[in-house]
Amino acid sequence: MRLPADAVLIVIDMQEAIDDPRWGPRNNLGAEANIAALIAAWRAEGLPLVHIRHDSVDPASAYAPNGPGHAFKPCAAPLEGETVIGKNANSAFVGTGLEGLLDEIGATTLVICGVLTPNSVEATARHAGNLGYQVFVVADASWAVDKTDMRGKRWPADDVHALSLAHLEGEYASVVDAATTLRAAALAKARQRRATRKTEAPPTSGARQIAASNDKPGESPRK
């Protein structure tokens, strides 16, 4: 996994509402810690970070703007000055300024985490893939909940999560883990810094001598 220095971390719907018991059993109990680690890494490296907040239009929703579930979870709370984009659809691109913001900073690579895997995470990743972005979805920094299908069969959260990621892998996104992503984030700015130092470094005396040696004896230096 290789990330450019403009790789954007998009953290989706990490609000108190996701802990509402109405969601039912979930998987990936360590996801919050991984999300917090990703956010910390992006901040430390100065990489672009976007928090997506769900503003439900349904007053009965746990994500309703005036309800207690609308607040961000502490593990993913934005700092002052960080970008927060509200949405009321599954995809973070629908009816928001997200694409325009990404265009402004010239972003081409997105790293997506948050909740829920088969809902807003998958919808946003599919949308981003169709728009032409390079997309990475961090499997262990997102989670699903149990789901009952139309035949009445109940699927455990692990299966729901795995199937959602299988839909994304290779066609819309690359599915990665948090450890790999953290290593890639640490290297993204390091490569940029090395390139900047090389650009700013003055030519060496050896380089000047090589250039001069291309002229034949007795000739004036070519221009």
Backbone as a ProteinNet text record, in pm:
[ID]
protein_1_A
[PRIMARY]
MRLPADAVLIVIDMQEAIDDPRWGPRNNLGAEANIAALIAAWRAEGLPLVHIRHDSVDPASAYAPNGPGHAFKPCAAPLEGETVIGKNANSAFVGTGLEGLLDEIGATTLVICGVLTPNSVEATARHAGNLGYQVFVVADASWAVDKTDMRGKRWPADDVHALSLAHLEGEYASVVDAATTLRAAALAKARQRRATRKTEAPPTSGARQIAASNDKPGESPRK
[TERTIARY]
85.4	0	88.2	61.4	139.7	43.7	66.8	-21.1	53.3	-10.9	49	33.5	101.7	98.1	-34.6	-123	-254.9	-365.4	-328.6	-428.8	-520.3	-650.4	-748.4	-809	-805.6	-874.9	-1018.5	-1115.3	-1256.2	-1315.6	-1356.3	-1411	-1562.5	-1634.3	-1777.1	-1865	-1951	-2062.6	-2022.1	-1904.1	-1859.1	-1921.1	-2050.6	-2128.5	-2186.6	-2229.9	-2283.6	-2401.4	-2468.6	-2586.2	-2555.6	-2433.3	-2401.1	-2400.5	-2399.4	-2404.5	-2547	-2645.4	-2785.1	-2812.3	-2872.1	-2894.7	-2985.9	-3059.3	-3146.7	-3069.5	-2941.5	-2860.7	-2837.4	-2834.1	-2811	-2663.2	-2631	-2491.3	-2403.7	-2280.9	-2184	-2059.9	-1969.8	-1839.4	-1729.8	-1605.8	-1490.1	-1493.1	-1489.9	-1496.5	-1373.7	-1268.7	-1149.6	-1145.2	-1254	-1251.9	-1230.2	-1292	-1275.6	-1128.8	-1056	-913.2	-836.6	-871.3	-803.6	-837.8	-963.1	-1002.7	-928.5	-921.1	-847.9	-701.3	-640.7	-500.2	-481.9	-574.6	-566.3	-577.7	-673.7	-690.4	-563.7	-507.7	-385.2	-270.7	-258.8	-150.9	-167.9	-290.4	-313.9	-281.5	-318.7	-286.8	-136.3	-69.2	74.8	151.8	104.6	174.2	126.1	23.2	-28.3	-100.7	-159.3	-235	-379.6	-448.7	-586.2	-684.4	-771.5	-865.3	-1004.3	-1104.1	-1242	-1331.4	-1410.3	-1508	-1645.3	-1711.1	-1845.9	-1944.8	-2043.2	-2144.1	-2280.8	-2350.7	-2483.1	-2587.3	-2662.8	-2769.8	-2901.6	-2956.5	-3076.2	-3195.4	-3275.9	-3398.8	-3515.8	-3492.2	-3594.4	-3584.1	-3684.2	-3675	-3664.3	-3703.2	-3694.8	-3558.4	-3473.4	-3343.4	-3249.8	-3163.7	-3060	-2964.2	-2960.6	-2872.7	-2943.2	-3061.2	-3132.7	-3048.9	-3039	-2951.5	-2975.4	-3096.4	-3124.6	-3116.2	-3081	-3076.5	-2938.2	-2928.2	-2798.1	-2703.2	-2756.8	-2670.5	-2602.1	-2635.8	-2578.4	-2432.9	-2392.7	-2255.3	-2154.8	-2034	-1927	-1882.5	-1844.4	-1783.2	-1647.1	-1608.8	-1480.8	-1359.6	-1360.2	-1244.5	-1225.2	-1328.9	-1320.6	-1364.3	-1368.6	-1417.1	-1321.2	-1373.3	-1285.9	-1226.8	-1107.8	-1047.3	-1092.7	-1077.4	-1113.9	-1036	-1106.9	-1043.9	-1045.7	-1075.5	-1082.6	-1215.1	-1211.4	-1327.3	-1434.3	-1556.9	-1673	-1777	-1823.4	-1924.3	-2048.2	-2162.4	-2286.8	-2352.2	-2416.9	-2488.4	-2619.5	-2714.8	-2836.8	-2872.5	-2775.4	-2788.7	-2678.8	-2679.9	-2575.1	-2439	-2432.7	-2305.6	-2269.6	-2145.7	-2099	-2085.5	-2104.5	-2095.3	-2230.4	-2339.2	-2473	-2518.9	-2542	-2594	-2498	-2367.9	-2267.3	-2160.7	-2069	-1958.5	-1831.7	-1842.7	-1722.2	-1639.6	-1702.9	-1625.8	-1556.4	-1626.3	-1564.4	-1444.9	-1456.2	-1345.3	-1225	-1248.9	-1140.6	-1074.4	-1155.3	-1100.1	-1011	-1052.7	-975.2	-834.7	-820.8	-688.8	-618.4	-684.2	-622.5	-611.1	-699.7	-691.6	-734.1	-661.2	-695.1	-709	-666.8	-667.1	-743.2	-835.9	-918	-900.7	-890.8	-887.1	-1012.6	-1096.2	-1227.9	-1238	-1293.8	-1322.1	-1448.9	-1503	-1621.9	-1734.1	-1856.7	-1974.1	-2086.2	-2174.8	-2159.1	-2103.7	-2034.5	-1969.4	-2065.6	-2181.1	-2268.5	-2358	-2351.4	-2435.2	-2351.6	-2318.2	-2251.4	-2108.9	-2038.4	-1901.7	-1903.4	-1984.6	-1989.9	-2044.4	-2150.3	-2208.6	-2108	-2031.8	-1932.7	-1817.6	-1772.3	-1662.4	-1703	-1824.5	-1872.4	-1878.5	-1933.2	-1946.6	-1808.5	-1716	-1580.6	-1513.5	-1529.2	-1471.6	-1528.1	-1657.8	-1720	-1676.2	-1637.4	-1586.7	-1440.8	-1376.2	-1239.1	-1130.5	-1167.5	-1066.7	-1004.9	-880.7	-823.1	-873	-936.8	-1004.9	-949.8	-922.3	-885.7	-989.5	-1041.5	-1133.6	-1062.5	-1057	-983.9	-1078.3	-1057.8	-1152.9	-1169.5	-1059.7	-1068.4	-1085.6	-1118.5	-1154.4	-1296.8	-1377.3	-1519	-1590.2	-1722.2	-1792.8	-1934.4	-1994.6	-2132.5	-2212.4	-2341.6	-2429.2	-2505.5	-2562.8	-2644	-2754.3	-2786.7	-2889.3	-2979.6	-3110.1	-3206.8	-3250.7	-3239.5	-3276.6	-3428.1	-3472.5	-3615.7	-3678.1	-3594.3	-3645.6	-3656.6	-3612	-3615.6	-3489	-3389.7	-3261.7	-3177.4	-3124.4	-3041.9	-2894.5	-2825.7	-2684.4	-2601.8	-2502.4	-2419.1	-2336.7	-2302.3	-2231.4	-2101.9	-2028.8	-1904.6	-1930.2	-2039.7	-2072.2	-2118.7	-2197.7	-2245.3	-2126.4	-2035.3	-1914.1	-1830.1	-1807	-1722.6	-1782.5	-1912.4	-1977.1	-1972.6	-1993.3	-1985.5	-1846.1	-1744	-1606.8	-1578.1	-1635	-1615.9	-1677.2	-1789.2	-1850.6	-1756.9	-1682.6	-1597.4	-1463.2	-1403.8	-1266.9	-1249.7	-1151.6	-1112.8	-1193.5	-1318.7	-1402.3	-1416.6	-1439.7	-1457.6	-1343.4	-1276.2	-1176.6	-1080	-975.1	-885.2	-910.9	-930.4	-956.4	-824.6	-796	-668	-694.2	-587.7	-603.6	-537.5	-564.1	-516.8	-364.6	-302.4	-156.5	-87.4	-133.2	-76.2	-98.7	-216.9	-250.6	-165.7	-142.6	-59.9	83.6	136.6	272.2	275	173.9	168.9	156.2	77.9	61.6	193.2	268.2	396.5	496.4	485.7	579.6	537.4	409.1	358.2	428.1	430.8	495.5	646.8	698.2	843.7	899.5	830	874.1	868.3	762.4	750.6	863.4	896	1003.5	1137.9	1163.8	1289	1296.2	1185.4	1183.2	1205.6	1148.6	1165.9	1310.8	1374.8	1515.2	1603.8	1575.7	1654.8	1637	1514.2	1486.6	1556.4	1559.1	1616.9	1768.2	1826.5	1971.1	2044.7	2154.8	2231.7	2305.5	2336.1	2410.6	2546.5	2595.6	2727.4	2835	2957.4	3067.6	3090.6	3065	3080.6	2986.2	2867	2769.5	2814.1	2872.5	2920	3036.8	3125	3239.9	3197.5	3097.7	3047.8	2991.1	2912.1	2854.8	2964	3070	3177.3	3256.9	3266.5	3349.3	3290.2	3163.8	3103.1	3153.1	3217.6	3271	3409.1	3435.8	3566.4	3670.6	3796.9	3903.1	3909.5	3921	3934.7	3802.9	3692.1	3562.2	3504.2	3424.8	3352.7	3241.7	3211.5	3101.3	2972.2	2903.5	2777.3	2670.5	2575.3	2464.9	2336.8
-120.1	0	124.1	215	337	455.9	554.2	670	795.5	881.8	1011.2	1106.1	1219.8	1315.2	1389.2	1370.9	1434.3	1331.7	1212.3	1109.4	1156.9	1152.7	1206	1091.8	1106.5	1013.2	1064	980.3	1015.3	926.3	988.1	916.8	934.8	824.1	831.9	799.4	893.8	874.3	821.8	861.5	815.6	901.7	877.9	954.4	862.5	922.3	845	757.9	797.6	724.1	579.3	551.6	415.4	318.9	370.2	284.3	256.6	308.8	283.4	132.8	75.5	-69.7	-119.3	-30.2	-72.7	-130.2	-97.4	-152.1	-301.7	-349.5	-491.7	-525.9	-656	-700	-654.9	-625.3	-578	-665.3	-638.5	-705	-599.4	-643.4	-551.8	-459.5	-520.4	-441	-351.6	-377.4	-292.5	-182.9	-165.4	-68.1	74.7	111.5	248.6	282.1	187.7	211.6	229.2	151.9	164.9	296.7	338.1	466.7	580.6	574.5	677	681.2	564.5	558.2	618.5	592	650.5	802.5	851.8	996.5	1059.7	997.7	1050.5	1053	949	942.8	1051.5	1072.1	1176.4	1314.5	1335.9	1464.3	1482.4	1378.6	1387.8	1414.2	1356.7	1371.1	1492.2	1559.1	1675.1	1638.1	1518.4	1474	1522.9	1541.7	1594.3	1495.2	1548.7	1468.6	1530.9	1446.4	1493.7	1407	1471.8	1402.8	1415	1302.4	1302.9	1282.2	1370.5	1364.8	1338.4	1237.8	1209.8	1295.4	1371.8	1457.8	1400.1	1305.5	1236.7	1332.2	1311.9	1390.5	1323	1204.6	1131.2	1168	1233.1	1276.2	1160.1	1039.3	922.5	853.8	899.7	837	871.5	777.5	804.7	913.6	935.5	1036.8	1171.7	1188.5	1315.7	1429.6	1542.5	1652.4	1703.6	1697.6	1751	1644.9	1523.1	1415.5	1396.1	1321.1	1298.1	1214.4	1138.2	1055.4	1129.1	1256	1332.4	1371.2	1377	1417.7	1313.2	1358.7	1267.2	1183.9	1059.9	977.5	1037.9	1033	1093.6	1041.9	915	858.3	917.7	983.2	1036.2	1181.5	1249.9	1388	1480.1	1565.9	1659	1764.9	1807.1	1919.6	2049.2	2157.8	2288.1	2312.3	2352.9	2380.9	2265.1	2144.4	2030.6	2031.6	1976	1979.5	1879.5	1928.8	1845.4	1869.4	1761.5	1771.5	1693.2	1760.5	1695.1	1633.9	1521.4	1454.6	1399.1	1372	1304.9	1188.4	1148.1	1028.6	931.8	811.2	715.1	758.1	795.2	838.7	978.1	996	1126.9	1226.7	1180.6	1271.3	1329.9	1270.6	1312.8	1435.6	1545.2	1666.5	1736	1712.8	1775.7	1843.2	1910.7	1974.2	1890.8	1760.4	1678.3	1674.7	1650.1	1641.1	1772.9	1884.7	2014.8	2038.7	1998.6	2013.1	1930.8	1807.7	1721.8	1779.8	1839.5	1904.2	2021.8	2096.9	2213.7	2175.8	2062.5	2022.9	1927.6	1896.7	1810.3	1665.7	1620.9	1483.6	1382.3	1273.4	1163.7	1030.7	1028	904	925	833.2	841.3	715.3	734.1	623.7	635.6	533	541.1	446.3	498	416.1	468.6	394.3	439.8	338.9	388.3	299.9	342.7	252.1	106.7	55.2	-57	-106.7	-120.8	-189.3	-206.7	-86.3	15	132.7	248.3	344.3	464.5	440.3	345.7	317.2	261.2	159.6	99.8	198.6	272.2	367.2	474.2	525.4	629.5	572.7	452.4	390.6	362.8	311.1	286.9	418.1	521	650.4	706.3	698.6	748.9	671.5	539.5	459	496.2	521.3	560.7	699.2	784	917.5	914.7	799.2	785.7	798.9	810.1	816.9	679.2	679.2	556.7	546.5	434.8	422.6	303.8	328.9	223.6	221.5	105	88.4	7.6	60.6	-3.4	-99.4	-228.9	-330.9	-334.7	-321.9	-331.9	-196.1	-95	36.5	71.1	-31.8	-17.3	-140.7	-135.8	-253	-257.8	-376.3	-400.8	-449.3	-466.9	-524.4	-641.2	-723.1	-835.5	-783.1	-865	-824	-941.9	-916.7	-1018.8	-994.6	-1098.3	-1079.9	-1096.6	-1084.9	-1085.8	-1224.2	-1325.7	-1461	-1490.9	-1392.5	-1411.4	-1471.6	-1494.6	-1550.4	-1438.2	-1461.1	-1359.7	-1388.1	-1286.3	-1298.9	-1227.2	-1294.3	-1229.5	-1115.8	-1022.9	-902.1	-933.4	-1035	-1070.3	-1103.9	-1177	-1214.1	-1092.9	-1008.2	-887	-798.9	-782.2	-703.2	-761.9	-892.7	-959	-950.1	-967.7	-962.1	-820.8	-721.7	-583	-551.5	-592.9	-568.5	-644.8	-764.9	-843.1	-771.8	-702.8	-625.6	-513.4	-455.8	-340.8	-380.6	-486.7	-523.6	-544.6	-470.8	-488.6	-410.1	-380.9	-306.5	-160	-134.1	3.4	50.1	-42.7	-5.7	-120.9	-89.7	-191.1	-200.2	-320.9	-341.4	-368.1	-290.4	-297.4	-305.7	-324	-322.5	-197.6	-172.3	-48.9	-43.8	-156.1	-156.8	-118.1	-174.2	-140.7	5.9	55.8	194.9	291.2	258.2	344.3	351.7	240.2	241.9	328.1	315.1	392.6	541.8	577.1	718.4	778	700.8	749.7	775.6	701.7	716.1	822.5	856.9	948.1	1083.2	1145.9	1276	1263.9	1150.4	1131.3	1136.5	1073	1079	1221.2	1294.3	1432.4	1518.4	1496.3	1573.7	1545	1416.9	1381.8	1446.4	1444.5	1505.1	1655.1	1720.1	1864.2	1898	1817.7	1842.8	1828.7	1730.7	1711.4	1828.9	1879.9	1991.7	2118.9	2137.6	2259.6	2254.9	2135.9	2122.8	2184	2261	2319.9	2211.5	2234.8	2135.9	2109.9	1990	1956.4	1998.4	2012.7	2049.8	1943.7	1819.3	1710.8	1725.7	1769	1786.6	1896.6	2004.2	2112.8	2066.6	1986.8	1938.9	1848.4	1765.7	1677.1	1758.8	1864.1	1947.6	2014.8	2062.9	2131.3	2036.1	1909.3	1814.5	1775.9	1814.2	1783.3	1875.3	1986.4	2078.6	2032.4	2043.4	2003.5	2108.2	2065.5	2161.1	2271.4	2395	2508.3	2568.4	2501.7	2557.3	2636.5	2736.2	2808.6	2718.7	2733.2	2652.9	2675.8	2563.7	2574.5	2633.4	2702.5	2762.2	2686.2
0	0	0	-92.2	-104.5	-108.9	-23.6	-16.2	-59.4	-138	-168.6	-50.9	-57.7	53.4	64.2	-33.7	-24.4	3.2	50.1	79.5	191.5	167	261.8	343.7	475.4	562.9	581.5	546.1	560.8	669.4	778.4	894.4	892.6	879.5	849.9	971.1	1005.4	1099.8	1236.9	1283.9	1415.5	1525	1545.9	1642	1749.7	1858	1969.9	1928	1823.3	1776	1742.4	1703.2	1661.5	1779.3	1900.4	2018.9	2065.9	1995	2030.5	2024.5	2128	2130.1	2019.2	1955.1	1845.5	1727.9	1717.2	1608.1	1624.2	1745	1768.6	1775	1781.6	1795.1	1677.7	1709.3	1610	1610	1517.7	1514.4	1533.3	1522.5	1528.6	1650.4	1767.1	1889.7	1909.8	1837	1845.9	1741.7	1667.7	1557.5	1605.9	1718.2	1767.1	1793.4	1850.6	1877.6	1747.4	1646.5	1516.6	1448.6	1460.4	1403.1	1472.7	1604.6	1679	1637.3	1614.6	1572.9	1434.4	1344.6	1210.5	1216.7	1293.9	1306.5	1364.7	1466.5	1527.6	1428.2	1347.2	1247.9	1143	1096.4	995	1051.8	1177.2	1239.4	1254.8	1300.2	1324	1194.7	1085.3	956.6	877	926.3	853.1	725.6	722.3	605.7	616.9	504.4	510	571.9	655	734.5	724.1	696.3	685.2	773.1	858.6	941.7	876.2	854	799.3	914.6	923.2	1029.6	966.9	1018.7	965	1036.6	957.6	1008.7	958.3	1030.1	983.2	973.4	870	854.7	925.4	979.1	1053.7	1201	1257.6	1398.7	1496.4	1453.4	1542	1533.9	1443	1425.2	1540.4	1574.1	1674.1	1626.6	1494.6	1436	1416.3	1470.2	1457.5	1515.8	1447.1	1491.7	1632.5	1681.1	1814.9	1924.6	1887.8	1984.8	2044.1	2153.1	2217.9	2133.6	2039.3	1955.5	1843.8	1825.4	1714.4	1739.7	1864.6	1899	1852.3	1822.8	1784.5	1904.2	1876.7	1980.9	2017.3	2144	2184.8	2107.3	2069.8	1999.5	1861.4	1807.4	1671.5	1662.5	1775.4	1776.3	1701.8	1613.8	1542	1634.2	1600.9	1670.6	1604.7	1676.9	1621.2	1492.1	1389	1261.1	1163.7	1210.8	1119.6	1042.6	924.1	835.4	878.7	893.2	923.7	814.7	753.1	648.1	690.8	696.4	730	607.2	626.6	517	571.7	481.5	523.2	431.3	346.4	263.9	305.3	249.2	284.4	232.1	104.5	47.4	96.2	135.3	181.2	67.5	-56.5	-171.8	-210.4	-166.4	-209.4	-131.2	-203.7	-141.8	-48.3	-64.3	21.7	-64.8	1.1	-69.8	-70.6	-42.7	-29.8	-157.5	-271.2	-394.9	-426.6	-404.8	-429.1	-338.8	-213.1	-119.7	-166.2	-207.5	-253.9	-379.4	-465.8	-585.3	-547.5	-446.6	-404.3	-360.1	-292	-243.3	-339.9	-451	-551.2	-509.5	-421.6	-370.4	-476	-482.9	-573.9	-499.9	-373	-295.1	-165.7	-137.2	-17	66.1	197.2	292.3	377.7	376.2	437.9	557.1	666.7	784.5	848.8	945.1	1015.5	1010.7	1009.8	1022.5	927.5	905.7	916.8	785.7	790.2	669.3	551.9	566.6	450.7	422.2	505.8	486.6	430.8	513.1	464	417.8	480.5	435.8	294.5	271.4	137.5	34.7	70.1	-24.5	-64.8	32.1	2.4	-79.6	-46.8	-121.5	-265.5	-285.4	-422.1	-500.3	-440	-505.3	-542.2	-446.7	-471.2	-584	-584.9	-691.4	-826.7	-833.1	-959.7	-1005.1	-911.9	-947	-990	-975.2	-1023.3	-918.9	-791.8	-687.1	-664.6	-618.1	-563.9	-420.5	-387.6	-259.3	-180.9	-53.9	39.7	151.9	183.8	296.1	403.1	523.7	633.3	705.1	683.1	728.4	879.7	952.8	1098.9	1166	1086.2	1139.7	1095.2	1080.6	1048.5	1102.8	1107.8	1157.6	1103.7	1121.7	1080.3	1200.7	1179.5	1281.9	1219.6	1304.7	1255.2	1163.1	1062.6	966	932.2	931.4	892.5	749	664.6	524.5	505.2	382.4	354.1	366.2	384.2	409.1	558	638.4	782.2	839.9	755.6	802.7	861.4	980.1	1046.7	1021.6	969.6	936.9	1043.8	1099.6	1202	1143.2	1230	1186.7	1111.7	1153.7	1084.5	938.3	912.4	774.8	694.5	756	689	650.7	743.6	722.4	608.7	614.3	514.8	375.2	363.5	232.6	175.3	260.6	214.9	160	232	185.9	56.9	44.6	-78.2	-198.2	-176.5	-285	-331.9	-238.6	-270.2	-331.3	-280.5	-315.8	-466.3	-520.6	-658.9	-759.3	-729.5	-824	-785.6	-659.1	-612.4	-522.9	-457.4	-356.8	-332.9	-259.7	-206.1	-56.8	-7.4	134.6	206	308.7	379.8	529.6	607.3	753	811	938.1	1001.2	1011.3	1043.1	1058.3	928.7	817.8	687.3	654.4	685.9	656.8	739.1	864.1	949.6	897.2	851.6	793.8	667.9	584.6	461	489.3	590.4	625.9	675	750.9	803	691.6	583.2	471.8	371.7	368.1	265.8	270.1	385.8	398.9	397.9	445.1	446.6	304.7	209.7	70.4	17.6	53.9	8.9	65.9	194.7	255.2	189	158.4	90.9	-47	-119.2	-252.6	-244.7	-142.5	-125.9	-95.6	-8.8	23.9	-99.2	-183.7	-305.2	-400.7	-410	-499.6	-452.2	-320.5	-265.2	-253	-259.1	-242.6	-361.1	-336.4	-447.1	-523.9	-650.5	-729	-665.9	-673.3	-619.6	-718.5	-666.7	-754.6	-860.5	-823.5	-919.4	-1036.6	-1010.3	-1117.7	-1211.6	-1157.3	-1242.1	-1327.1	-1271.4	-1347.1	-1461.4	-1437.5	-1543.5	-1656.9	-1622	-1726.5	-1807.6	-1740.7	-1811.6	-1897.6	-1856.5	-1929.8	-2064	-2091.2	-2219.9	-2330.7	-2293.2	-2392.3	-2436.3	-2564	-2616.5	-2580.4	-2566	-2533.4	-2637.5	-2590.5	-2681.1	-2719.6	-2693	-2728.3	-2613	-2646.3	-2541.9	-2488.6	-2363.3	-2306.4	-2384.3	-2412.6	-2484.8	-2394.2	-2456.2	-2382	-2411.3
[MASK]
+++++++++++++++++++++++++++++++++++++++++++++++++++++++++++++++++++++++++++++++++++++++++++++++++++++++++++++++++++++++++++++++++++++++++++++++++++++++++++++++++++++++++++++++++++++++++++++++++++++++++++++++++++++++++++++++

